[in-house]
Amino acid sequence: MELLLALLIAALVVATVSRQRNPLKVCPTCKGAGVLPSGIWSKRYRPCPRCGRKGEISTR
Ligand SMILES: [Zn+2]
């Protein structure tokens, strides 16, 4: 049980460090474009609501 807890803490530390080293990553919704294809008009694009048109999202 203690080993499991230690592994869990280690995983959390690794996740925190990797987040601090990569505070921004390409938005998976729009893949960095910042816009999404509109569902109604196939040639139109609308701003991505997740990243706010930047194409990158903060992982924090
Ligand atoms: Zn996006």
N, CA, C, O and the ligand as a Tripos MOL2 file, in Angstrom:
@<TRIPOS>MOLECULE
protein
  241   239    61     0     0
PROTEIN
NO_CHARGES

@<TRIPOS>ATOM
      1 N           0.8390   -1.2150    0.0000 N.3       1 MET1
      2 CA          0.0000    0.0000    0.0000 C.3       1 MET1
      3 C           0.8670    1.2560    0.0000 C.2       1 MET1
      4 O           0.5640    2.2330   -0.6840 O.2       1 MET1
      5 N           1.9490    1.2170    0.7750 N.am      2 GLU2
      6 CA          2.8300    2.3860    0.8230 C.3       2 GLU2
      7 C           3.5320    2.5960   -0.5170 C.2       2 GLU2
      8 O           3.7740    3.7270   -0.9400 O.2       2 GLU2
      9 N           3.8550    1.4720   -1.1780 N.am      3 LEU3
     10 CA          4.5090    1.5660   -2.4860 C.3       3 LEU3
     11 C           3.5660    2.2180   -3.5030 C.2       3 LEU3
     12 O           3.9900    3.0350   -4.3200 O.2       3 LEU3
     13 N           2.3050    1.8520   -3.4420 N.am      4 LEU4
     14 CA          1.3070    2.4370   -4.3420 C.3       4 LEU4
     15 C           1.2120    3.9450   -4.1330 C.2       4 LEU4
     16 O           1.1430    4.7180   -5.0890 O.2       4 LEU4
     17 N           1.2090    4.3410   -2.8770 N.am      5 LEU5
     18 CA          1.1080    5.7650   -2.5380 C.3       5 LEU5
     19 C           2.3380    6.5200   -3.0500 C.2       5 LEU5
     20 O           2.2270    7.6290   -3.5730 O.2       5 LEU5
     21 N           3.5150    5.8990   -2.8890 N.am      6 ALA6
     22 CA          4.7510    6.5230   -3.3540 C.3       6 ALA6
     23 C           4.7300    6.6890   -4.8700 C.2       6 ALA6
     24 O           5.1610    7.7170   -5.3920 O.2       6 ALA6
     25 N           4.2330    5.6850   -5.5710 N.am      7 LEU7
     26 CA          4.1440    5.7610   -7.0310 C.3       7 LEU7
     27 C           3.1910    6.8730   -7.4550 C.2       7 LEU7
     28 O           3.4490    7.5990   -8.4150 O.2       7 LEU7
     29 N           2.0990    6.9910   -6.7330 N.am      8 LEU8
     30 CA          1.1070    8.0220   -7.0370 C.3       8 LEU8
     31 C           1.7120    9.4160   -6.8720 C.2       8 LEU8
     32 O           1.5080   10.2930   -7.7120 O.2       8 LEU8
     33 N           2.4540    9.6110   -5.7840 N.am      9 ILE9
     34 CA          3.0820   10.9070   -5.5300 C.3       9 ILE9
     35 C           4.1230   11.2100   -6.6040 C.2       9 ILE9
     36 O           4.2190   12.3410   -7.0800 O.2       9 ILE9
     37 N           4.9020   10.1960   -6.9840 N.am     10 ALA10
     38 CA          5.9250   10.3680   -8.0180 C.3      10 ALA10
     39 C           5.2800   10.7760   -9.3380 C.2      10 ALA10
     40 O           5.7920   11.6500  -10.0380 O.2      10 ALA10
     41 N           4.1650   10.1480   -9.6770 N.am     11 ALA11
     42 CA          3.4630   10.4660  -10.9180 C.3      11 ALA11
     43 C           2.9630   11.9080  -10.8950 C.2      11 ALA11
     44 O           3.0260   12.6120  -11.9030 O.2      11 ALA11
     45 N           2.4630   12.3430   -9.7320 N.am     12 LEU12
     46 CA          1.9740   13.7140   -9.6010 C.3      12 LEU12
     47 C           3.1080   14.7160   -9.7680 C.2      12 LEU12
     48 O           2.9380   15.7490  -10.4150 O.2      12 LEU12
     49 N           4.2680   14.4100   -9.1840 N.am     13 VAL13
     50 CA          5.4210   15.3190   -9.2910 C.3      13 VAL13
     51 C           5.8620   15.4320  -10.7430 C.2      13 VAL13
     52 O           6.1330   16.5340  -11.2220 O.2      13 VAL13
     53 N           5.9380   14.3110  -11.4470 N.am     14 VAL14
     54 CA          6.3420   14.3130  -12.8610 C.3      14 VAL14
     55 C           5.3550   15.1260  -13.6930 C.2      14 VAL14
     56 O           5.7610   15.8890  -14.5700 O.2      14 VAL14
     57 N           4.0760   14.9670  -13.4250 N.am     15 ALA15
     58 CA          3.0490   15.6990  -14.1670 C.3      15 ALA15
     59 C           3.1860   17.2000  -13.9140 C.2      15 ALA15
     60 O           3.0590   18.0000  -14.8410 O.2      15 ALA15
     61 N           3.4450   17.5830  -12.6660 N.am     16 THR16
     62 CA          3.5690   19.0020  -12.3220 C.3      16 THR16
     63 C           4.7810   19.6170  -13.0050 C.2      16 THR16
     64 O           4.6980   20.7200  -13.5460 O.2      16 THR16
     65 N           5.9100   18.9060  -12.9830 N.am     17 VAL17
     66 CA          7.1380   19.4280  -13.6070 C.3      17 VAL17
     67 C           6.9500   19.5830  -15.1040 C.2      17 VAL17
     68 O           7.3570   20.5930  -15.6760 O.2      17 VAL17
     69 N           6.3360   18.5930  -15.7510 N.am     18 SER18
     70 CA          6.1500   18.6650  -17.1980 C.3      18 SER18
     71 C           5.2010   19.7880  -17.5700 C.2      18 SER18
     72 O           5.3320   20.3780  -18.6420 O.2      18 SER18
     73 N           4.2510   20.0920  -16.7020 N.am     19 ARG19
     74 CA          3.3390   21.2050  -16.9650 C.3      19 ARG19
     75 C           4.0700   22.5310  -16.8750 C.2      19 ARG19
     76 O           3.8270   23.4320  -17.6770 O.2      19 ARG19
     77 N           4.9580   22.6550  -15.9110 N.am     20 GLN20
     78 CA          5.6770   23.9120  -15.7380 C.3      20 GLN20
     79 C           6.6540   24.1420  -16.8820 C.2      20 GLN20
     80 O           6.9360   25.2860  -17.2420 O.2      20 GLN20
     81 N           7.1740   23.0560  -17.4570 N.am     21 ARG21
     82 CA          8.1070   23.2200  -18.5690 C.3      21 ARG21
     83 C           7.3760   23.5190  -19.8660 C.2      21 ARG21
     84 O           7.9370   24.1630  -20.7520 O.2      21 ARG21
     85 N           6.1380   23.0630  -19.9950 N.am     22 ASN22
     86 CA          5.3620   23.3030  -21.2020 C.3      22 ASN22
     87 C           4.0280   23.9520  -20.8330 C.2      22 ASN22
     88 O           2.9850   23.2990  -20.8360 O.2      22 ASN22
     89 N           4.0790   25.2570  -20.5130 N.am     23 PRO23
     90 CA          2.8360   25.9160  -20.0730 C.3      23 PRO23
     91 C           1.8250   26.0730  -21.2020 C.2      23 PRO23
     92 O           0.6280   26.2020  -20.9490 O.2      23 PRO23
     93 N           2.2980   26.0610  -22.4430 N.am     24 LEU24
     94 CA          1.3790   26.1930  -23.5740 C.3      24 LEU24
     95 C           1.5340   24.9790  -24.4770 C.2      24 LEU24
     96 O           2.6420   24.4950  -24.7080 O.2      24 LEU24
     97 N           0.4320   24.5080  -24.9720 N.am     25 LYS25
     98 CA          0.5020   23.4510  -25.9750 C.3      25 LYS25
     99 C          -0.5760   23.6790  -27.0140 C.2      25 LYS25
    100 O          -1.5520   24.3930  -26.7830 O.2      25 LYS25
    101 N          -0.3760   23.0580  -28.1630 N.am     26 VAL26
    102 CA         -1.2990   23.2650  -29.2700 C.3      26 VAL26
    103 C          -2.6700   22.7230  -28.8800 C.2      26 VAL26
    104 O          -2.8110   21.6170  -28.3590 O.2      26 VAL26
    105 N          -3.6580   23.5420  -29.1500 N.am     27 CYS27
    106 CA         -5.0250   23.1660  -28.8160 C.3      27 CYS27
    107 C          -5.4340   21.9230  -29.6090 C.2      27 CYS27
    108 O          -5.3390   21.9300  -30.8360 O.2      27 CYS27
    109 N          -5.8790   20.8730  -28.9530 N.am     28 PRO28
    110 CA         -6.2670   19.6630  -29.6860 C.3      28 PRO28
    111 C          -7.5760   19.8140  -30.4470 C.2      28 PRO28
    112 O          -7.8690   19.0420  -31.3600 O.2      28 PRO28
    113 N          -8.3580   20.8170  -30.0630 N.am     29 THR29
    114 CA         -9.6520   20.9910  -30.7350 C.3      29 THR29
    115 C          -9.4740   21.5550  -32.1420 C.2      29 THR29
    116 O         -10.0790   21.0640  -33.0950 O.2      29 THR29
    117 N          -8.6320   22.5980  -32.2690 N.am     30 CYS30
    118 CA         -8.4580   23.2380  -33.5700 C.3      30 CYS30
    119 C          -7.0900   22.9280  -34.1570 C.2      30 CYS30
    120 O          -6.7910   23.3430  -35.2760 O.2      30 CYS30
    121 N          -6.2570   22.2070  -33.4220 N.am     31 LYS31
    122 CA         -4.9120   21.8070  -33.8620 C.3      31 LYS31
    123 C          -4.0350   23.0040  -34.1950 C.2      31 LYS31
    124 O          -3.2890   22.9890  -35.1730 O.2      31 LYS31
    125 N          -4.1330   24.0410  -33.3700 N.am     32 GLY32
    126 CA         -3.2370   25.1730  -33.5150 C.3      32 GLY32
    127 C          -3.7140   26.2510  -34.4590 C.2      32 GLY32
    128 O          -3.0610   27.2870  -34.5810 O.2      32 GLY32
    129 N          -4.8260   26.0440  -35.1300 N.am     33 ALA33
    130 CA         -5.2890   27.0230  -36.1020 C.3      33 ALA33
    131 C          -5.9910   28.2000  -35.4290 C.2      33 ALA33
    132 O          -5.9960   29.3080  -35.9660 O.2      33 ALA33
    133 N          -6.5790   27.9690  -34.2650 N.am     34 GLY34
    134 CA         -7.2930   29.0310  -33.5800 C.3      34 GLY34
    135 C          -8.7270   29.1700  -34.0190 C.2      34 GLY34
    136 O          -9.5080   29.8810  -33.3860 O.2      34 GLY34
    137 N          -9.0790   28.5040  -35.0890 N.am     35 VAL35
    138 CA        -10.4540   28.5600  -35.5930 C.3      35 VAL35
    139 C         -10.9480   27.1370  -35.8570 C.2      35 VAL35
    140 O         -10.1640   26.2110  -36.0650 O.2      35 VAL35
    141 N         -12.2310   27.0010  -35.8430 N.am     36 LEU36
    142 CA        -12.8560   25.7070  -36.1090 C.3      36 LEU36
    143 C         -13.7730   25.8240  -37.3230 C.2      36 LEU36
    144 O         -14.3860   26.8720  -37.5230 O.2      36 LEU36
    145 N         -13.8780   24.8000  -38.1200 N.am     37 PRO37
    146 CA        -14.8330   24.8440  -39.2310 C.3      37 PRO37
    147 C         -16.2560   24.9420  -38.6980 C.2      37 PRO37
    148 O         -16.6470   24.2300  -37.7730 O.2      37 PRO37
    149 N         -17.0030   25.8300  -39.2990 N.am     38 SER38
    150 CA        -18.3860   25.9700  -38.8710 C.3      38 SER38
    151 C         -19.2090   24.7560  -39.2850 C.2      38 SER38
    152 O         -18.9940   24.1720  -40.3470 O.2      38 SER38
    153 N         -20.1480   24.3920  -38.4290 N.am     39 GLY39
    154 CA        -20.9450   23.2130  -38.7320 C.3      39 GLY39
    155 C         -21.9680   23.4460  -39.8140 C.2      39 GLY39
    156 O         -22.3520   22.5220  -40.5310 O.2      39 GLY39
    157 N         -22.4190   24.7110  -39.9330 N.am     40 ILE40
    158 CA        -23.4960   24.9970  -40.8810 C.3      40 ILE40
    159 C         -22.9150   25.3400  -42.2550 C.2      40 ILE40
    160 O         -23.3210   24.7680  -43.2660 O.2      40 ILE40
    161 N         -21.9430   26.2970  -42.2840 N.am     41 TRP41
    162 CA        -21.3070   26.6990  -43.5410 C.3      41 TRP41
    163 C         -19.9670   25.9980  -43.6320 C.2      41 TRP41
    164 O         -19.0830   26.2480  -42.8120 O.2      41 TRP41
    165 N         -19.8040   25.1490  -44.5850 N.am     42 SER42
    166 CA        -18.6080   24.3200  -44.6510 C.3      42 SER42
    167 C         -17.3550   25.1240  -44.9640 C.2      42 SER42
    168 O         -16.2550   24.7120  -44.5960 O.2      42 SER42
    169 N         -17.4980   26.2740  -45.6440 N.am     43 LYS43
    170 CA        -16.3300   27.0840  -45.9960 C.3      43 LYS43
    171 C         -16.0200   28.1370  -44.9400 C.2      43 LYS43
    172 O         -15.0120   28.8370  -45.0440 O.2      43 LYS43
    173 N         -16.8640   28.2570  -43.9380 N.am     44 ARG44
    174 CA        -16.6850   29.2930  -42.9380 C.3      44 ARG44
    175 C         -15.9730   28.7270  -41.7060 C.2      44 ARG44
    176 O         -16.0060   27.5290  -41.4240 O.2      44 ARG44
    177 N         -15.3420   29.6360  -41.0040 N.am     45 TYR45
    178 CA        -14.6620   29.2330  -39.7830 C.3      45 TYR45
    179 C         -15.1040   30.1390  -38.6470 C.2      45 TYR45
    180 O         -15.4230   31.3110  -38.8440 O.2      45 TYR45
    181 N         -15.1120   29.5680  -37.4690 N.am     46 ARG46
    182 CA        -15.4540   30.3690  -36.2980 C.3      46 ARG46
    183 C         -14.3340   30.2410  -35.2690 C.2      46 ARG46
    184 O         -13.6130   29.2440  -35.2600 O.2      46 ARG46
    185 N         -14.1820   31.2550  -34.3910 N.am     47 PRO47
    186 CA        -13.1220   31.1920  -33.3920 C.3      47 PRO47
    187 C         -13.2970   29.9840  -32.4870 C.2      47 PRO47
    188 O         -14.4100   29.6220  -32.1050 O.2      47 PRO47
    189 N         -12.1820   29.3780  -32.1610 N.am     48 CYS48
    190 CA        -12.2150   28.2240  -31.2730 C.3      48 CYS48
    191 C         -12.5500   28.6810  -29.8530 C.2      48 CYS48
    192 O         -11.8460   29.5300  -29.3070 O.2      48 CYS48
    193 N         -13.5890   28.1490  -29.2510 N.am     49 PRO49
    194 CA        -13.9900   28.6110  -27.9230 C.3      49 PRO49
    195 C         -13.0350   28.1510  -26.8290 C.2      49 PRO49
    196 O         -13.0280   28.7130  -25.7330 O.2      49 PRO49
    197 N         -12.2430   27.1510  -27.1160 N.am     50 ARG50
    198 CA        -11.3820   26.6160  -26.0670 C.3      50 ARG50
    199 C         -10.1130   27.4460  -25.8730 C.2      50 ARG50
    200 O          -9.7020   27.6980  -24.7400 O.2      50 ARG50
    201 N          -9.4980   27.8660  -26.9670 N.am     51 CYS51
    202 CA         -8.2200   28.5720  -26.8550 C.3      51 CYS51
    203 C          -8.3570   30.0530  -27.1530 C.2      51 CYS51
    204 O          -7.3790   30.7900  -27.0260 O.2      51 CYS51
    205 N          -9.5350   30.5140  -27.5440 N.am     52 GLY52
    206 CA         -9.7320   31.9330  -27.8000 C.3      52 GLY52
    207 C          -8.9470   32.4190  -28.9990 C.2      52 GLY52
    208 O          -8.3540   33.4960  -28.9370 O.2      52 GLY52
    209 N          -8.9200   31.6650  -30.0910 N.am     53 ARG53
    210 CA         -8.3190   32.0240  -31.3720 C.3      53 ARG53
    211 C          -6.7920   32.0410  -31.3620 C.2      53 ARG53
    212 O          -6.1780   32.4710  -32.3380 O.2      53 ARG53
    213 N          -6.1810   31.5880  -30.2950 N.am     54 LYS54
    214 CA         -4.7160   31.6190  -30.2430 C.3      54 LYS54
    215 C          -4.1100   30.3370  -30.8170 C.2      54 LYS54
    216 O          -2.9660   30.3270  -31.2730 O.2      54 LYS54
    217 N          -4.8860   29.2680  -30.7890 N.am     55 GLY55
    218 CA         -4.3550   27.9920  -31.2640 C.3      55 GLY55
    219 C          -3.5680   27.2600  -30.2110 C.2      55 GLY55
    220 O          -3.1560   26.1160  -30.4030 O.2      55 GLY55
    221 N          -3.3580   27.9400  -29.0740 N.am     56 GLU56
    222 CA         -2.6350   27.3000  -27.9890 C.3      56 GLU56
    223 C          -3.4650   27.4150  -26.7210 C.2      56 GLU56
    224 O          -4.1530   28.4130  -26.5030 O.2      56 GLU56
    225 N          -3.3940   26.3900  -25.8940 N.am     57 ILE57
    226 CA         -4.0870   26.4500  -24.6140 C.3      57 ILE57
    227 C          -3.0820   26.2750  -23.4950 C.2      57 ILE57
    228 O          -2.1050   25.5380  -23.6190 O.2      57 ILE57
    229 N          -3.3420   26.9610  -22.4130 N.am     58 SER58
    230 CA         -2.4920   26.8130  -21.2410 C.3      58 SER58
    231 C          -2.8850   25.5450  -20.5020 C.2      58 SER58
    232 O          -4.0660   25.2600  -20.3070 O.2      58 SER58
    233 N          -1.8790   24.7950  -20.0990 N.am     59 THR59
    234 CA         -2.1750   23.5520  -19.3890 C.3      59 THR59
    235 C          -2.3830   23.8020  -17.9070 C.2      59 THR59
    236 O          -2.7810   22.8980  -17.1720 O.2      59 THR59
    237 N          -2.1180   25.0150  -17.4660 N.am     60 ARG60
    238 CA         -2.3460   25.3210  -16.0550 C.3      60 ARG60
    239 C          -3.7950   25.6870  -15.8090 C.2      60 ARG60
    240 O          -4.1740   25.9770  -14.6740 O.2      60 ARG60
    241 ZN         -8.4820   25.8370  -30.1680 Zn       61 ZN61
@<TRIPOS>BOND
     1     1     2 1
     2     2     3 1
     3     3     4 2
     4     3     5 am
     5     5     6 1
     6     6     7 1
     7     7     8 2
     8     7     9 am
     9     9    10 1
    10    10    11 1
    11    11    12 2
    12    11    13 am
    13    13    14 1
    14    14    15 1
    15    15    16 2
    16    15    17 am
    17    17    18 1
    18    18    19 1
    19    19    20 2
    20    19    21 am
    21    21    22 1
    22    22    23 1
    23    23    24 2
    24    23    25 am
    25    25    26 1
    26    26    27 1
    27    27    28 2
    28    27    29 am
    29    29    30 1
    30    30    31 1
    31    31    32 2
    32    31    33 am
    33    33    34 1
    34    34    35 1
    35    35    36 2
    36    35    37 am
    37    37    38 1
    38    38    39 1
    39    39    40 2
    40    39    41 am
    41    41    42 1
    42    42    43 1
    43    43    44 2
    44    43    45 am
    45    45    46 1
    46    46    47 1
    47    47    48 2
    48    47    49 am
    49    49    50 1
    50    50    51 1
    51    51    52 2
    52    51    53 am
    53    53    54 1
    54    54    55 1
    55    55    56 2
    56    55    57 am
    57    57    58 1
    58    58    59 1
    59    59    60 2
    60    59    61 am
    61    61    62 1
    62    62    63 1
    63    63    64 2
    64    63    65 am
    65    65    66 1
    66    66    67 1
    67    67    68 2
    68    67    69 am
    69    69    70 1
    70    70    71 1
    71    71    72 2
    72    71    73 am
    73    73    74 1
    74    74    75 1
    75    75    76 2
    76    75    77 am
    77    77    78 1
    78    78    79 1
    79    79    80 2
    80    79    81 am
    81    81    82 1
    82    82    83 1
    83    83    84 2
    84    83    85 am
    85    85    86 1
    86    86    87 1
    87    87    88 2
    88    87    89 am
    89    89    90 1
    90    90    91 1
    91    91    92 2
    92    91    93 am
    93    93    94 1
    94    94    95 1
    95    95    96 2
    96    95    97 am
    97    97    98 1
    98    98    99 1
    99    99   100 2
   100    99   101 am
   101   101   102 1
   102   102   103 1
   103   103   104 2
   104   103   105 am
   105   105   106 1
   106   106   107 1
   107   107   108 2
   108   107   109 am
   109   109   110 1
   110   110   111 1
   111   111   112 2
   112   111   113 am
   113   113   114 1
   114   114   115 1
   115   115   116 2
   116   115   117 am
   117   117   118 1
   118   118   119 1
   119   119   120 2
   120   119   121 am
   121   121   122 1
   122   122   123 1
   123   123   124 2
   124   123   125 am
   125   125   126 1
   126   126   127 1
   127   127   128 2
   128   127   129 am
   129   129   130 1
   130   130   131 1
   131   131   132 2
   132   131   133 am
   133   133   134 1
   134   134   135 1
   135   135   136 2
   136   135   137 am
   137   137   138 1
   138   138   139 1
   139   139   140 2
   140   139   141 am
   141   141   142 1
   142   142   143 1
   143   143   144 2
   144   143   145 am
   145   145   146 1
   146   146   147 1
   147   147   148 2
   148   147   149 am
   149   149   150 1
   150   150   151 1
   151   151   152 2
   152   151   153 am
   153   153   154 1
   154   154   155 1
   155   155   156 2
   156   155   157 am
   157   157   158 1
   158   158   159 1
   159   159   160 2
   160   159   161 am
   161   161   162 1
   162   162   163 1
   163   163   164 2
   164   163   165 am
   165   165   166 1
   166   166   167 1
   167   167   168 2
   168   167   169 am
   169   169   170 1
   170   170   171 1
   171   171   172 2
   172   171   173 am
   173   173   174 1
   174   174   175 1
   175   175   176 2
   176   175   177 am
   177   177   178 1
   178   178   179 1
   179   179   180 2
   180   179   181 am
   181   181   182 1
   182   182   183 1
   183   183   184 2
   184   183   185 am
   185   185   186 1
   186   186   187 1
   187   187   188 2
   188   187   189 am
   189   189   190 1
   190   190   191 1
   191   191   192 2
   192   191   193 am
   193   193   194 1
   194   194   195 1
   195   195   196 2
   196   195   197 am
   197   197   198 1
   198   198   199 1
   199   199   200 2
   200   199   201 am
   201   201   202 1
   202   202   203 1
   203   203   204 2
   204   203   205 am
   205   205   206 1
   206   206   207 1
   207   207   208 2
   208   207   209 am
   209   209   210 1
   210   210   211 1
   211   211   212 2
   212   211   213 am
   213   213   214 1
   214   214   215 1
   215   215   216 2
   216   215   217 am
   217   217   218 1
   218   218   219 1
   219   219   220 2
   220   219   221 am
   221   221   222 1
   222   222   223 1
   223   223   224 2
   224   223   225 am
   225   225   226 1
   226   226   227 1
   227   227   228 2
   228   227   229 am
   229   229   230 1
   230   230   231 1
   231   231   232 2
   232   231   233 am
   233   233   234 1
   234   234   235 1
   235   235   236 2
   236   235   237 am
   237   237   238 1
   238   238   239 1
   239   239   240 2
@<TRIPOS>SUBSTRUCTURE
     1 MET1         2 RESIDUE 1 A MET
     2 GLU2         6 RESIDUE 1 A GLU
     3 LEU3        10 RESIDUE 1 A LEU
     4 LEU4        14 RESIDUE 1 A LEU
     5 LEU5        18 RESIDUE 1 A LEU
     6 ALA6        22 RESIDUE 1 A ALA
     7 LEU7        26 RESIDUE 1 A LEU
     8 LEU8        30 RESIDUE 1 A LEU
     9 ILE9        34 RESIDUE 1 A ILE
    10 ALA10       38 RESIDUE 1 A ALA
    11 ALA11       42 RESIDUE 1 A ALA
    12 LEU12       46 RESIDUE 1 A LEU
    13 VAL13       50 RESIDUE 1 A VAL
    14 VAL14       54 RESIDUE 1 A VAL
    15 ALA15       58 RESIDUE 1 A ALA
    16 THR16       62 RESIDUE 1 A THR
    17 VAL17       66 RESIDUE 1 A VAL
    18 SER18       70 RESIDUE 1 A SER
    19 ARG19       74 RESIDUE 1 A ARG
    20 GLN20       78 RESIDUE 1 A GLN
    21 ARG21       82 RESIDUE 1 A ARG
    22 ASN22       86 RESIDUE 1 A ASN
    23 PRO23       90 RESIDUE 1 A PRO
    24 LEU24       94 RESIDUE 1 A LEU
    25 LYS25       98 RESIDUE 1 A LYS
    26 VAL26      102 RESIDUE 1 A VAL
    27 CYS27      106 RESIDUE 1 A CYS
    28 PRO28      110 RESIDUE 1 A PRO
    29 THR29      114 RESIDUE 1 A THR
    30 CYS30      118 RESIDUE 1 A CYS
    31 LYS31      122 RESIDUE 1 A LYS
    32 GLY32      126 RESIDUE 1 A GLY
    33 ALA33      130 RESIDUE 1 A ALA
    34 GLY34      134 RESIDUE 1 A GLY
    35 VAL35      138 RESIDUE 1 A VAL
    36 LEU36      142 RESIDUE 1 A LEU
    37 PRO37      146 RESIDUE 1 A PRO
    38 SER38      150 RESIDUE 1 A SER
    39 GLY39      154 RESIDUE 1 A GLY
    40 ILE40      158 RESIDUE 1 A ILE
    41 TRP41      162 RESIDUE 1 A TRP
    42 SER42      166 RESIDUE 1 A SER
    43 LYS43      170 RESIDUE 1 A LYS
    44 ARG44      174 RESIDUE 1 A ARG
    45 TYR45      178 RESIDUE 1 A TYR
    46 ARG46      182 RESIDUE 1 A ARG
    47 PRO47      186 RESIDUE 1 A PRO
    48 CYS48      190 RESIDUE 1 A CYS
    49 PRO49      194 RESIDUE 1 A PRO
    50 ARG50      198 RESIDUE 1 A ARG
    51 CYS51      202 RESIDUE 1 A CYS
    52 GLY52      206 RESIDUE 1 A GLY
    53 ARG53      210 RESIDUE 1 A ARG
    54 LYS54      214 RESIDUE 1 A LYS
    55 GLY55      218 RESIDUE 1 A GLY
    56 GLU56      222 RESIDUE 1 A GLU
    57 ILE57      226 RESIDUE 1 A ILE
    58 SER58      230 RESIDUE 1 A SER
    59 THR59      234 RESIDUE 1 A THR
    60 ARG60      238 RESIDUE 1 A ARG
    61 ZN61       241 GROUP 0 **** ****
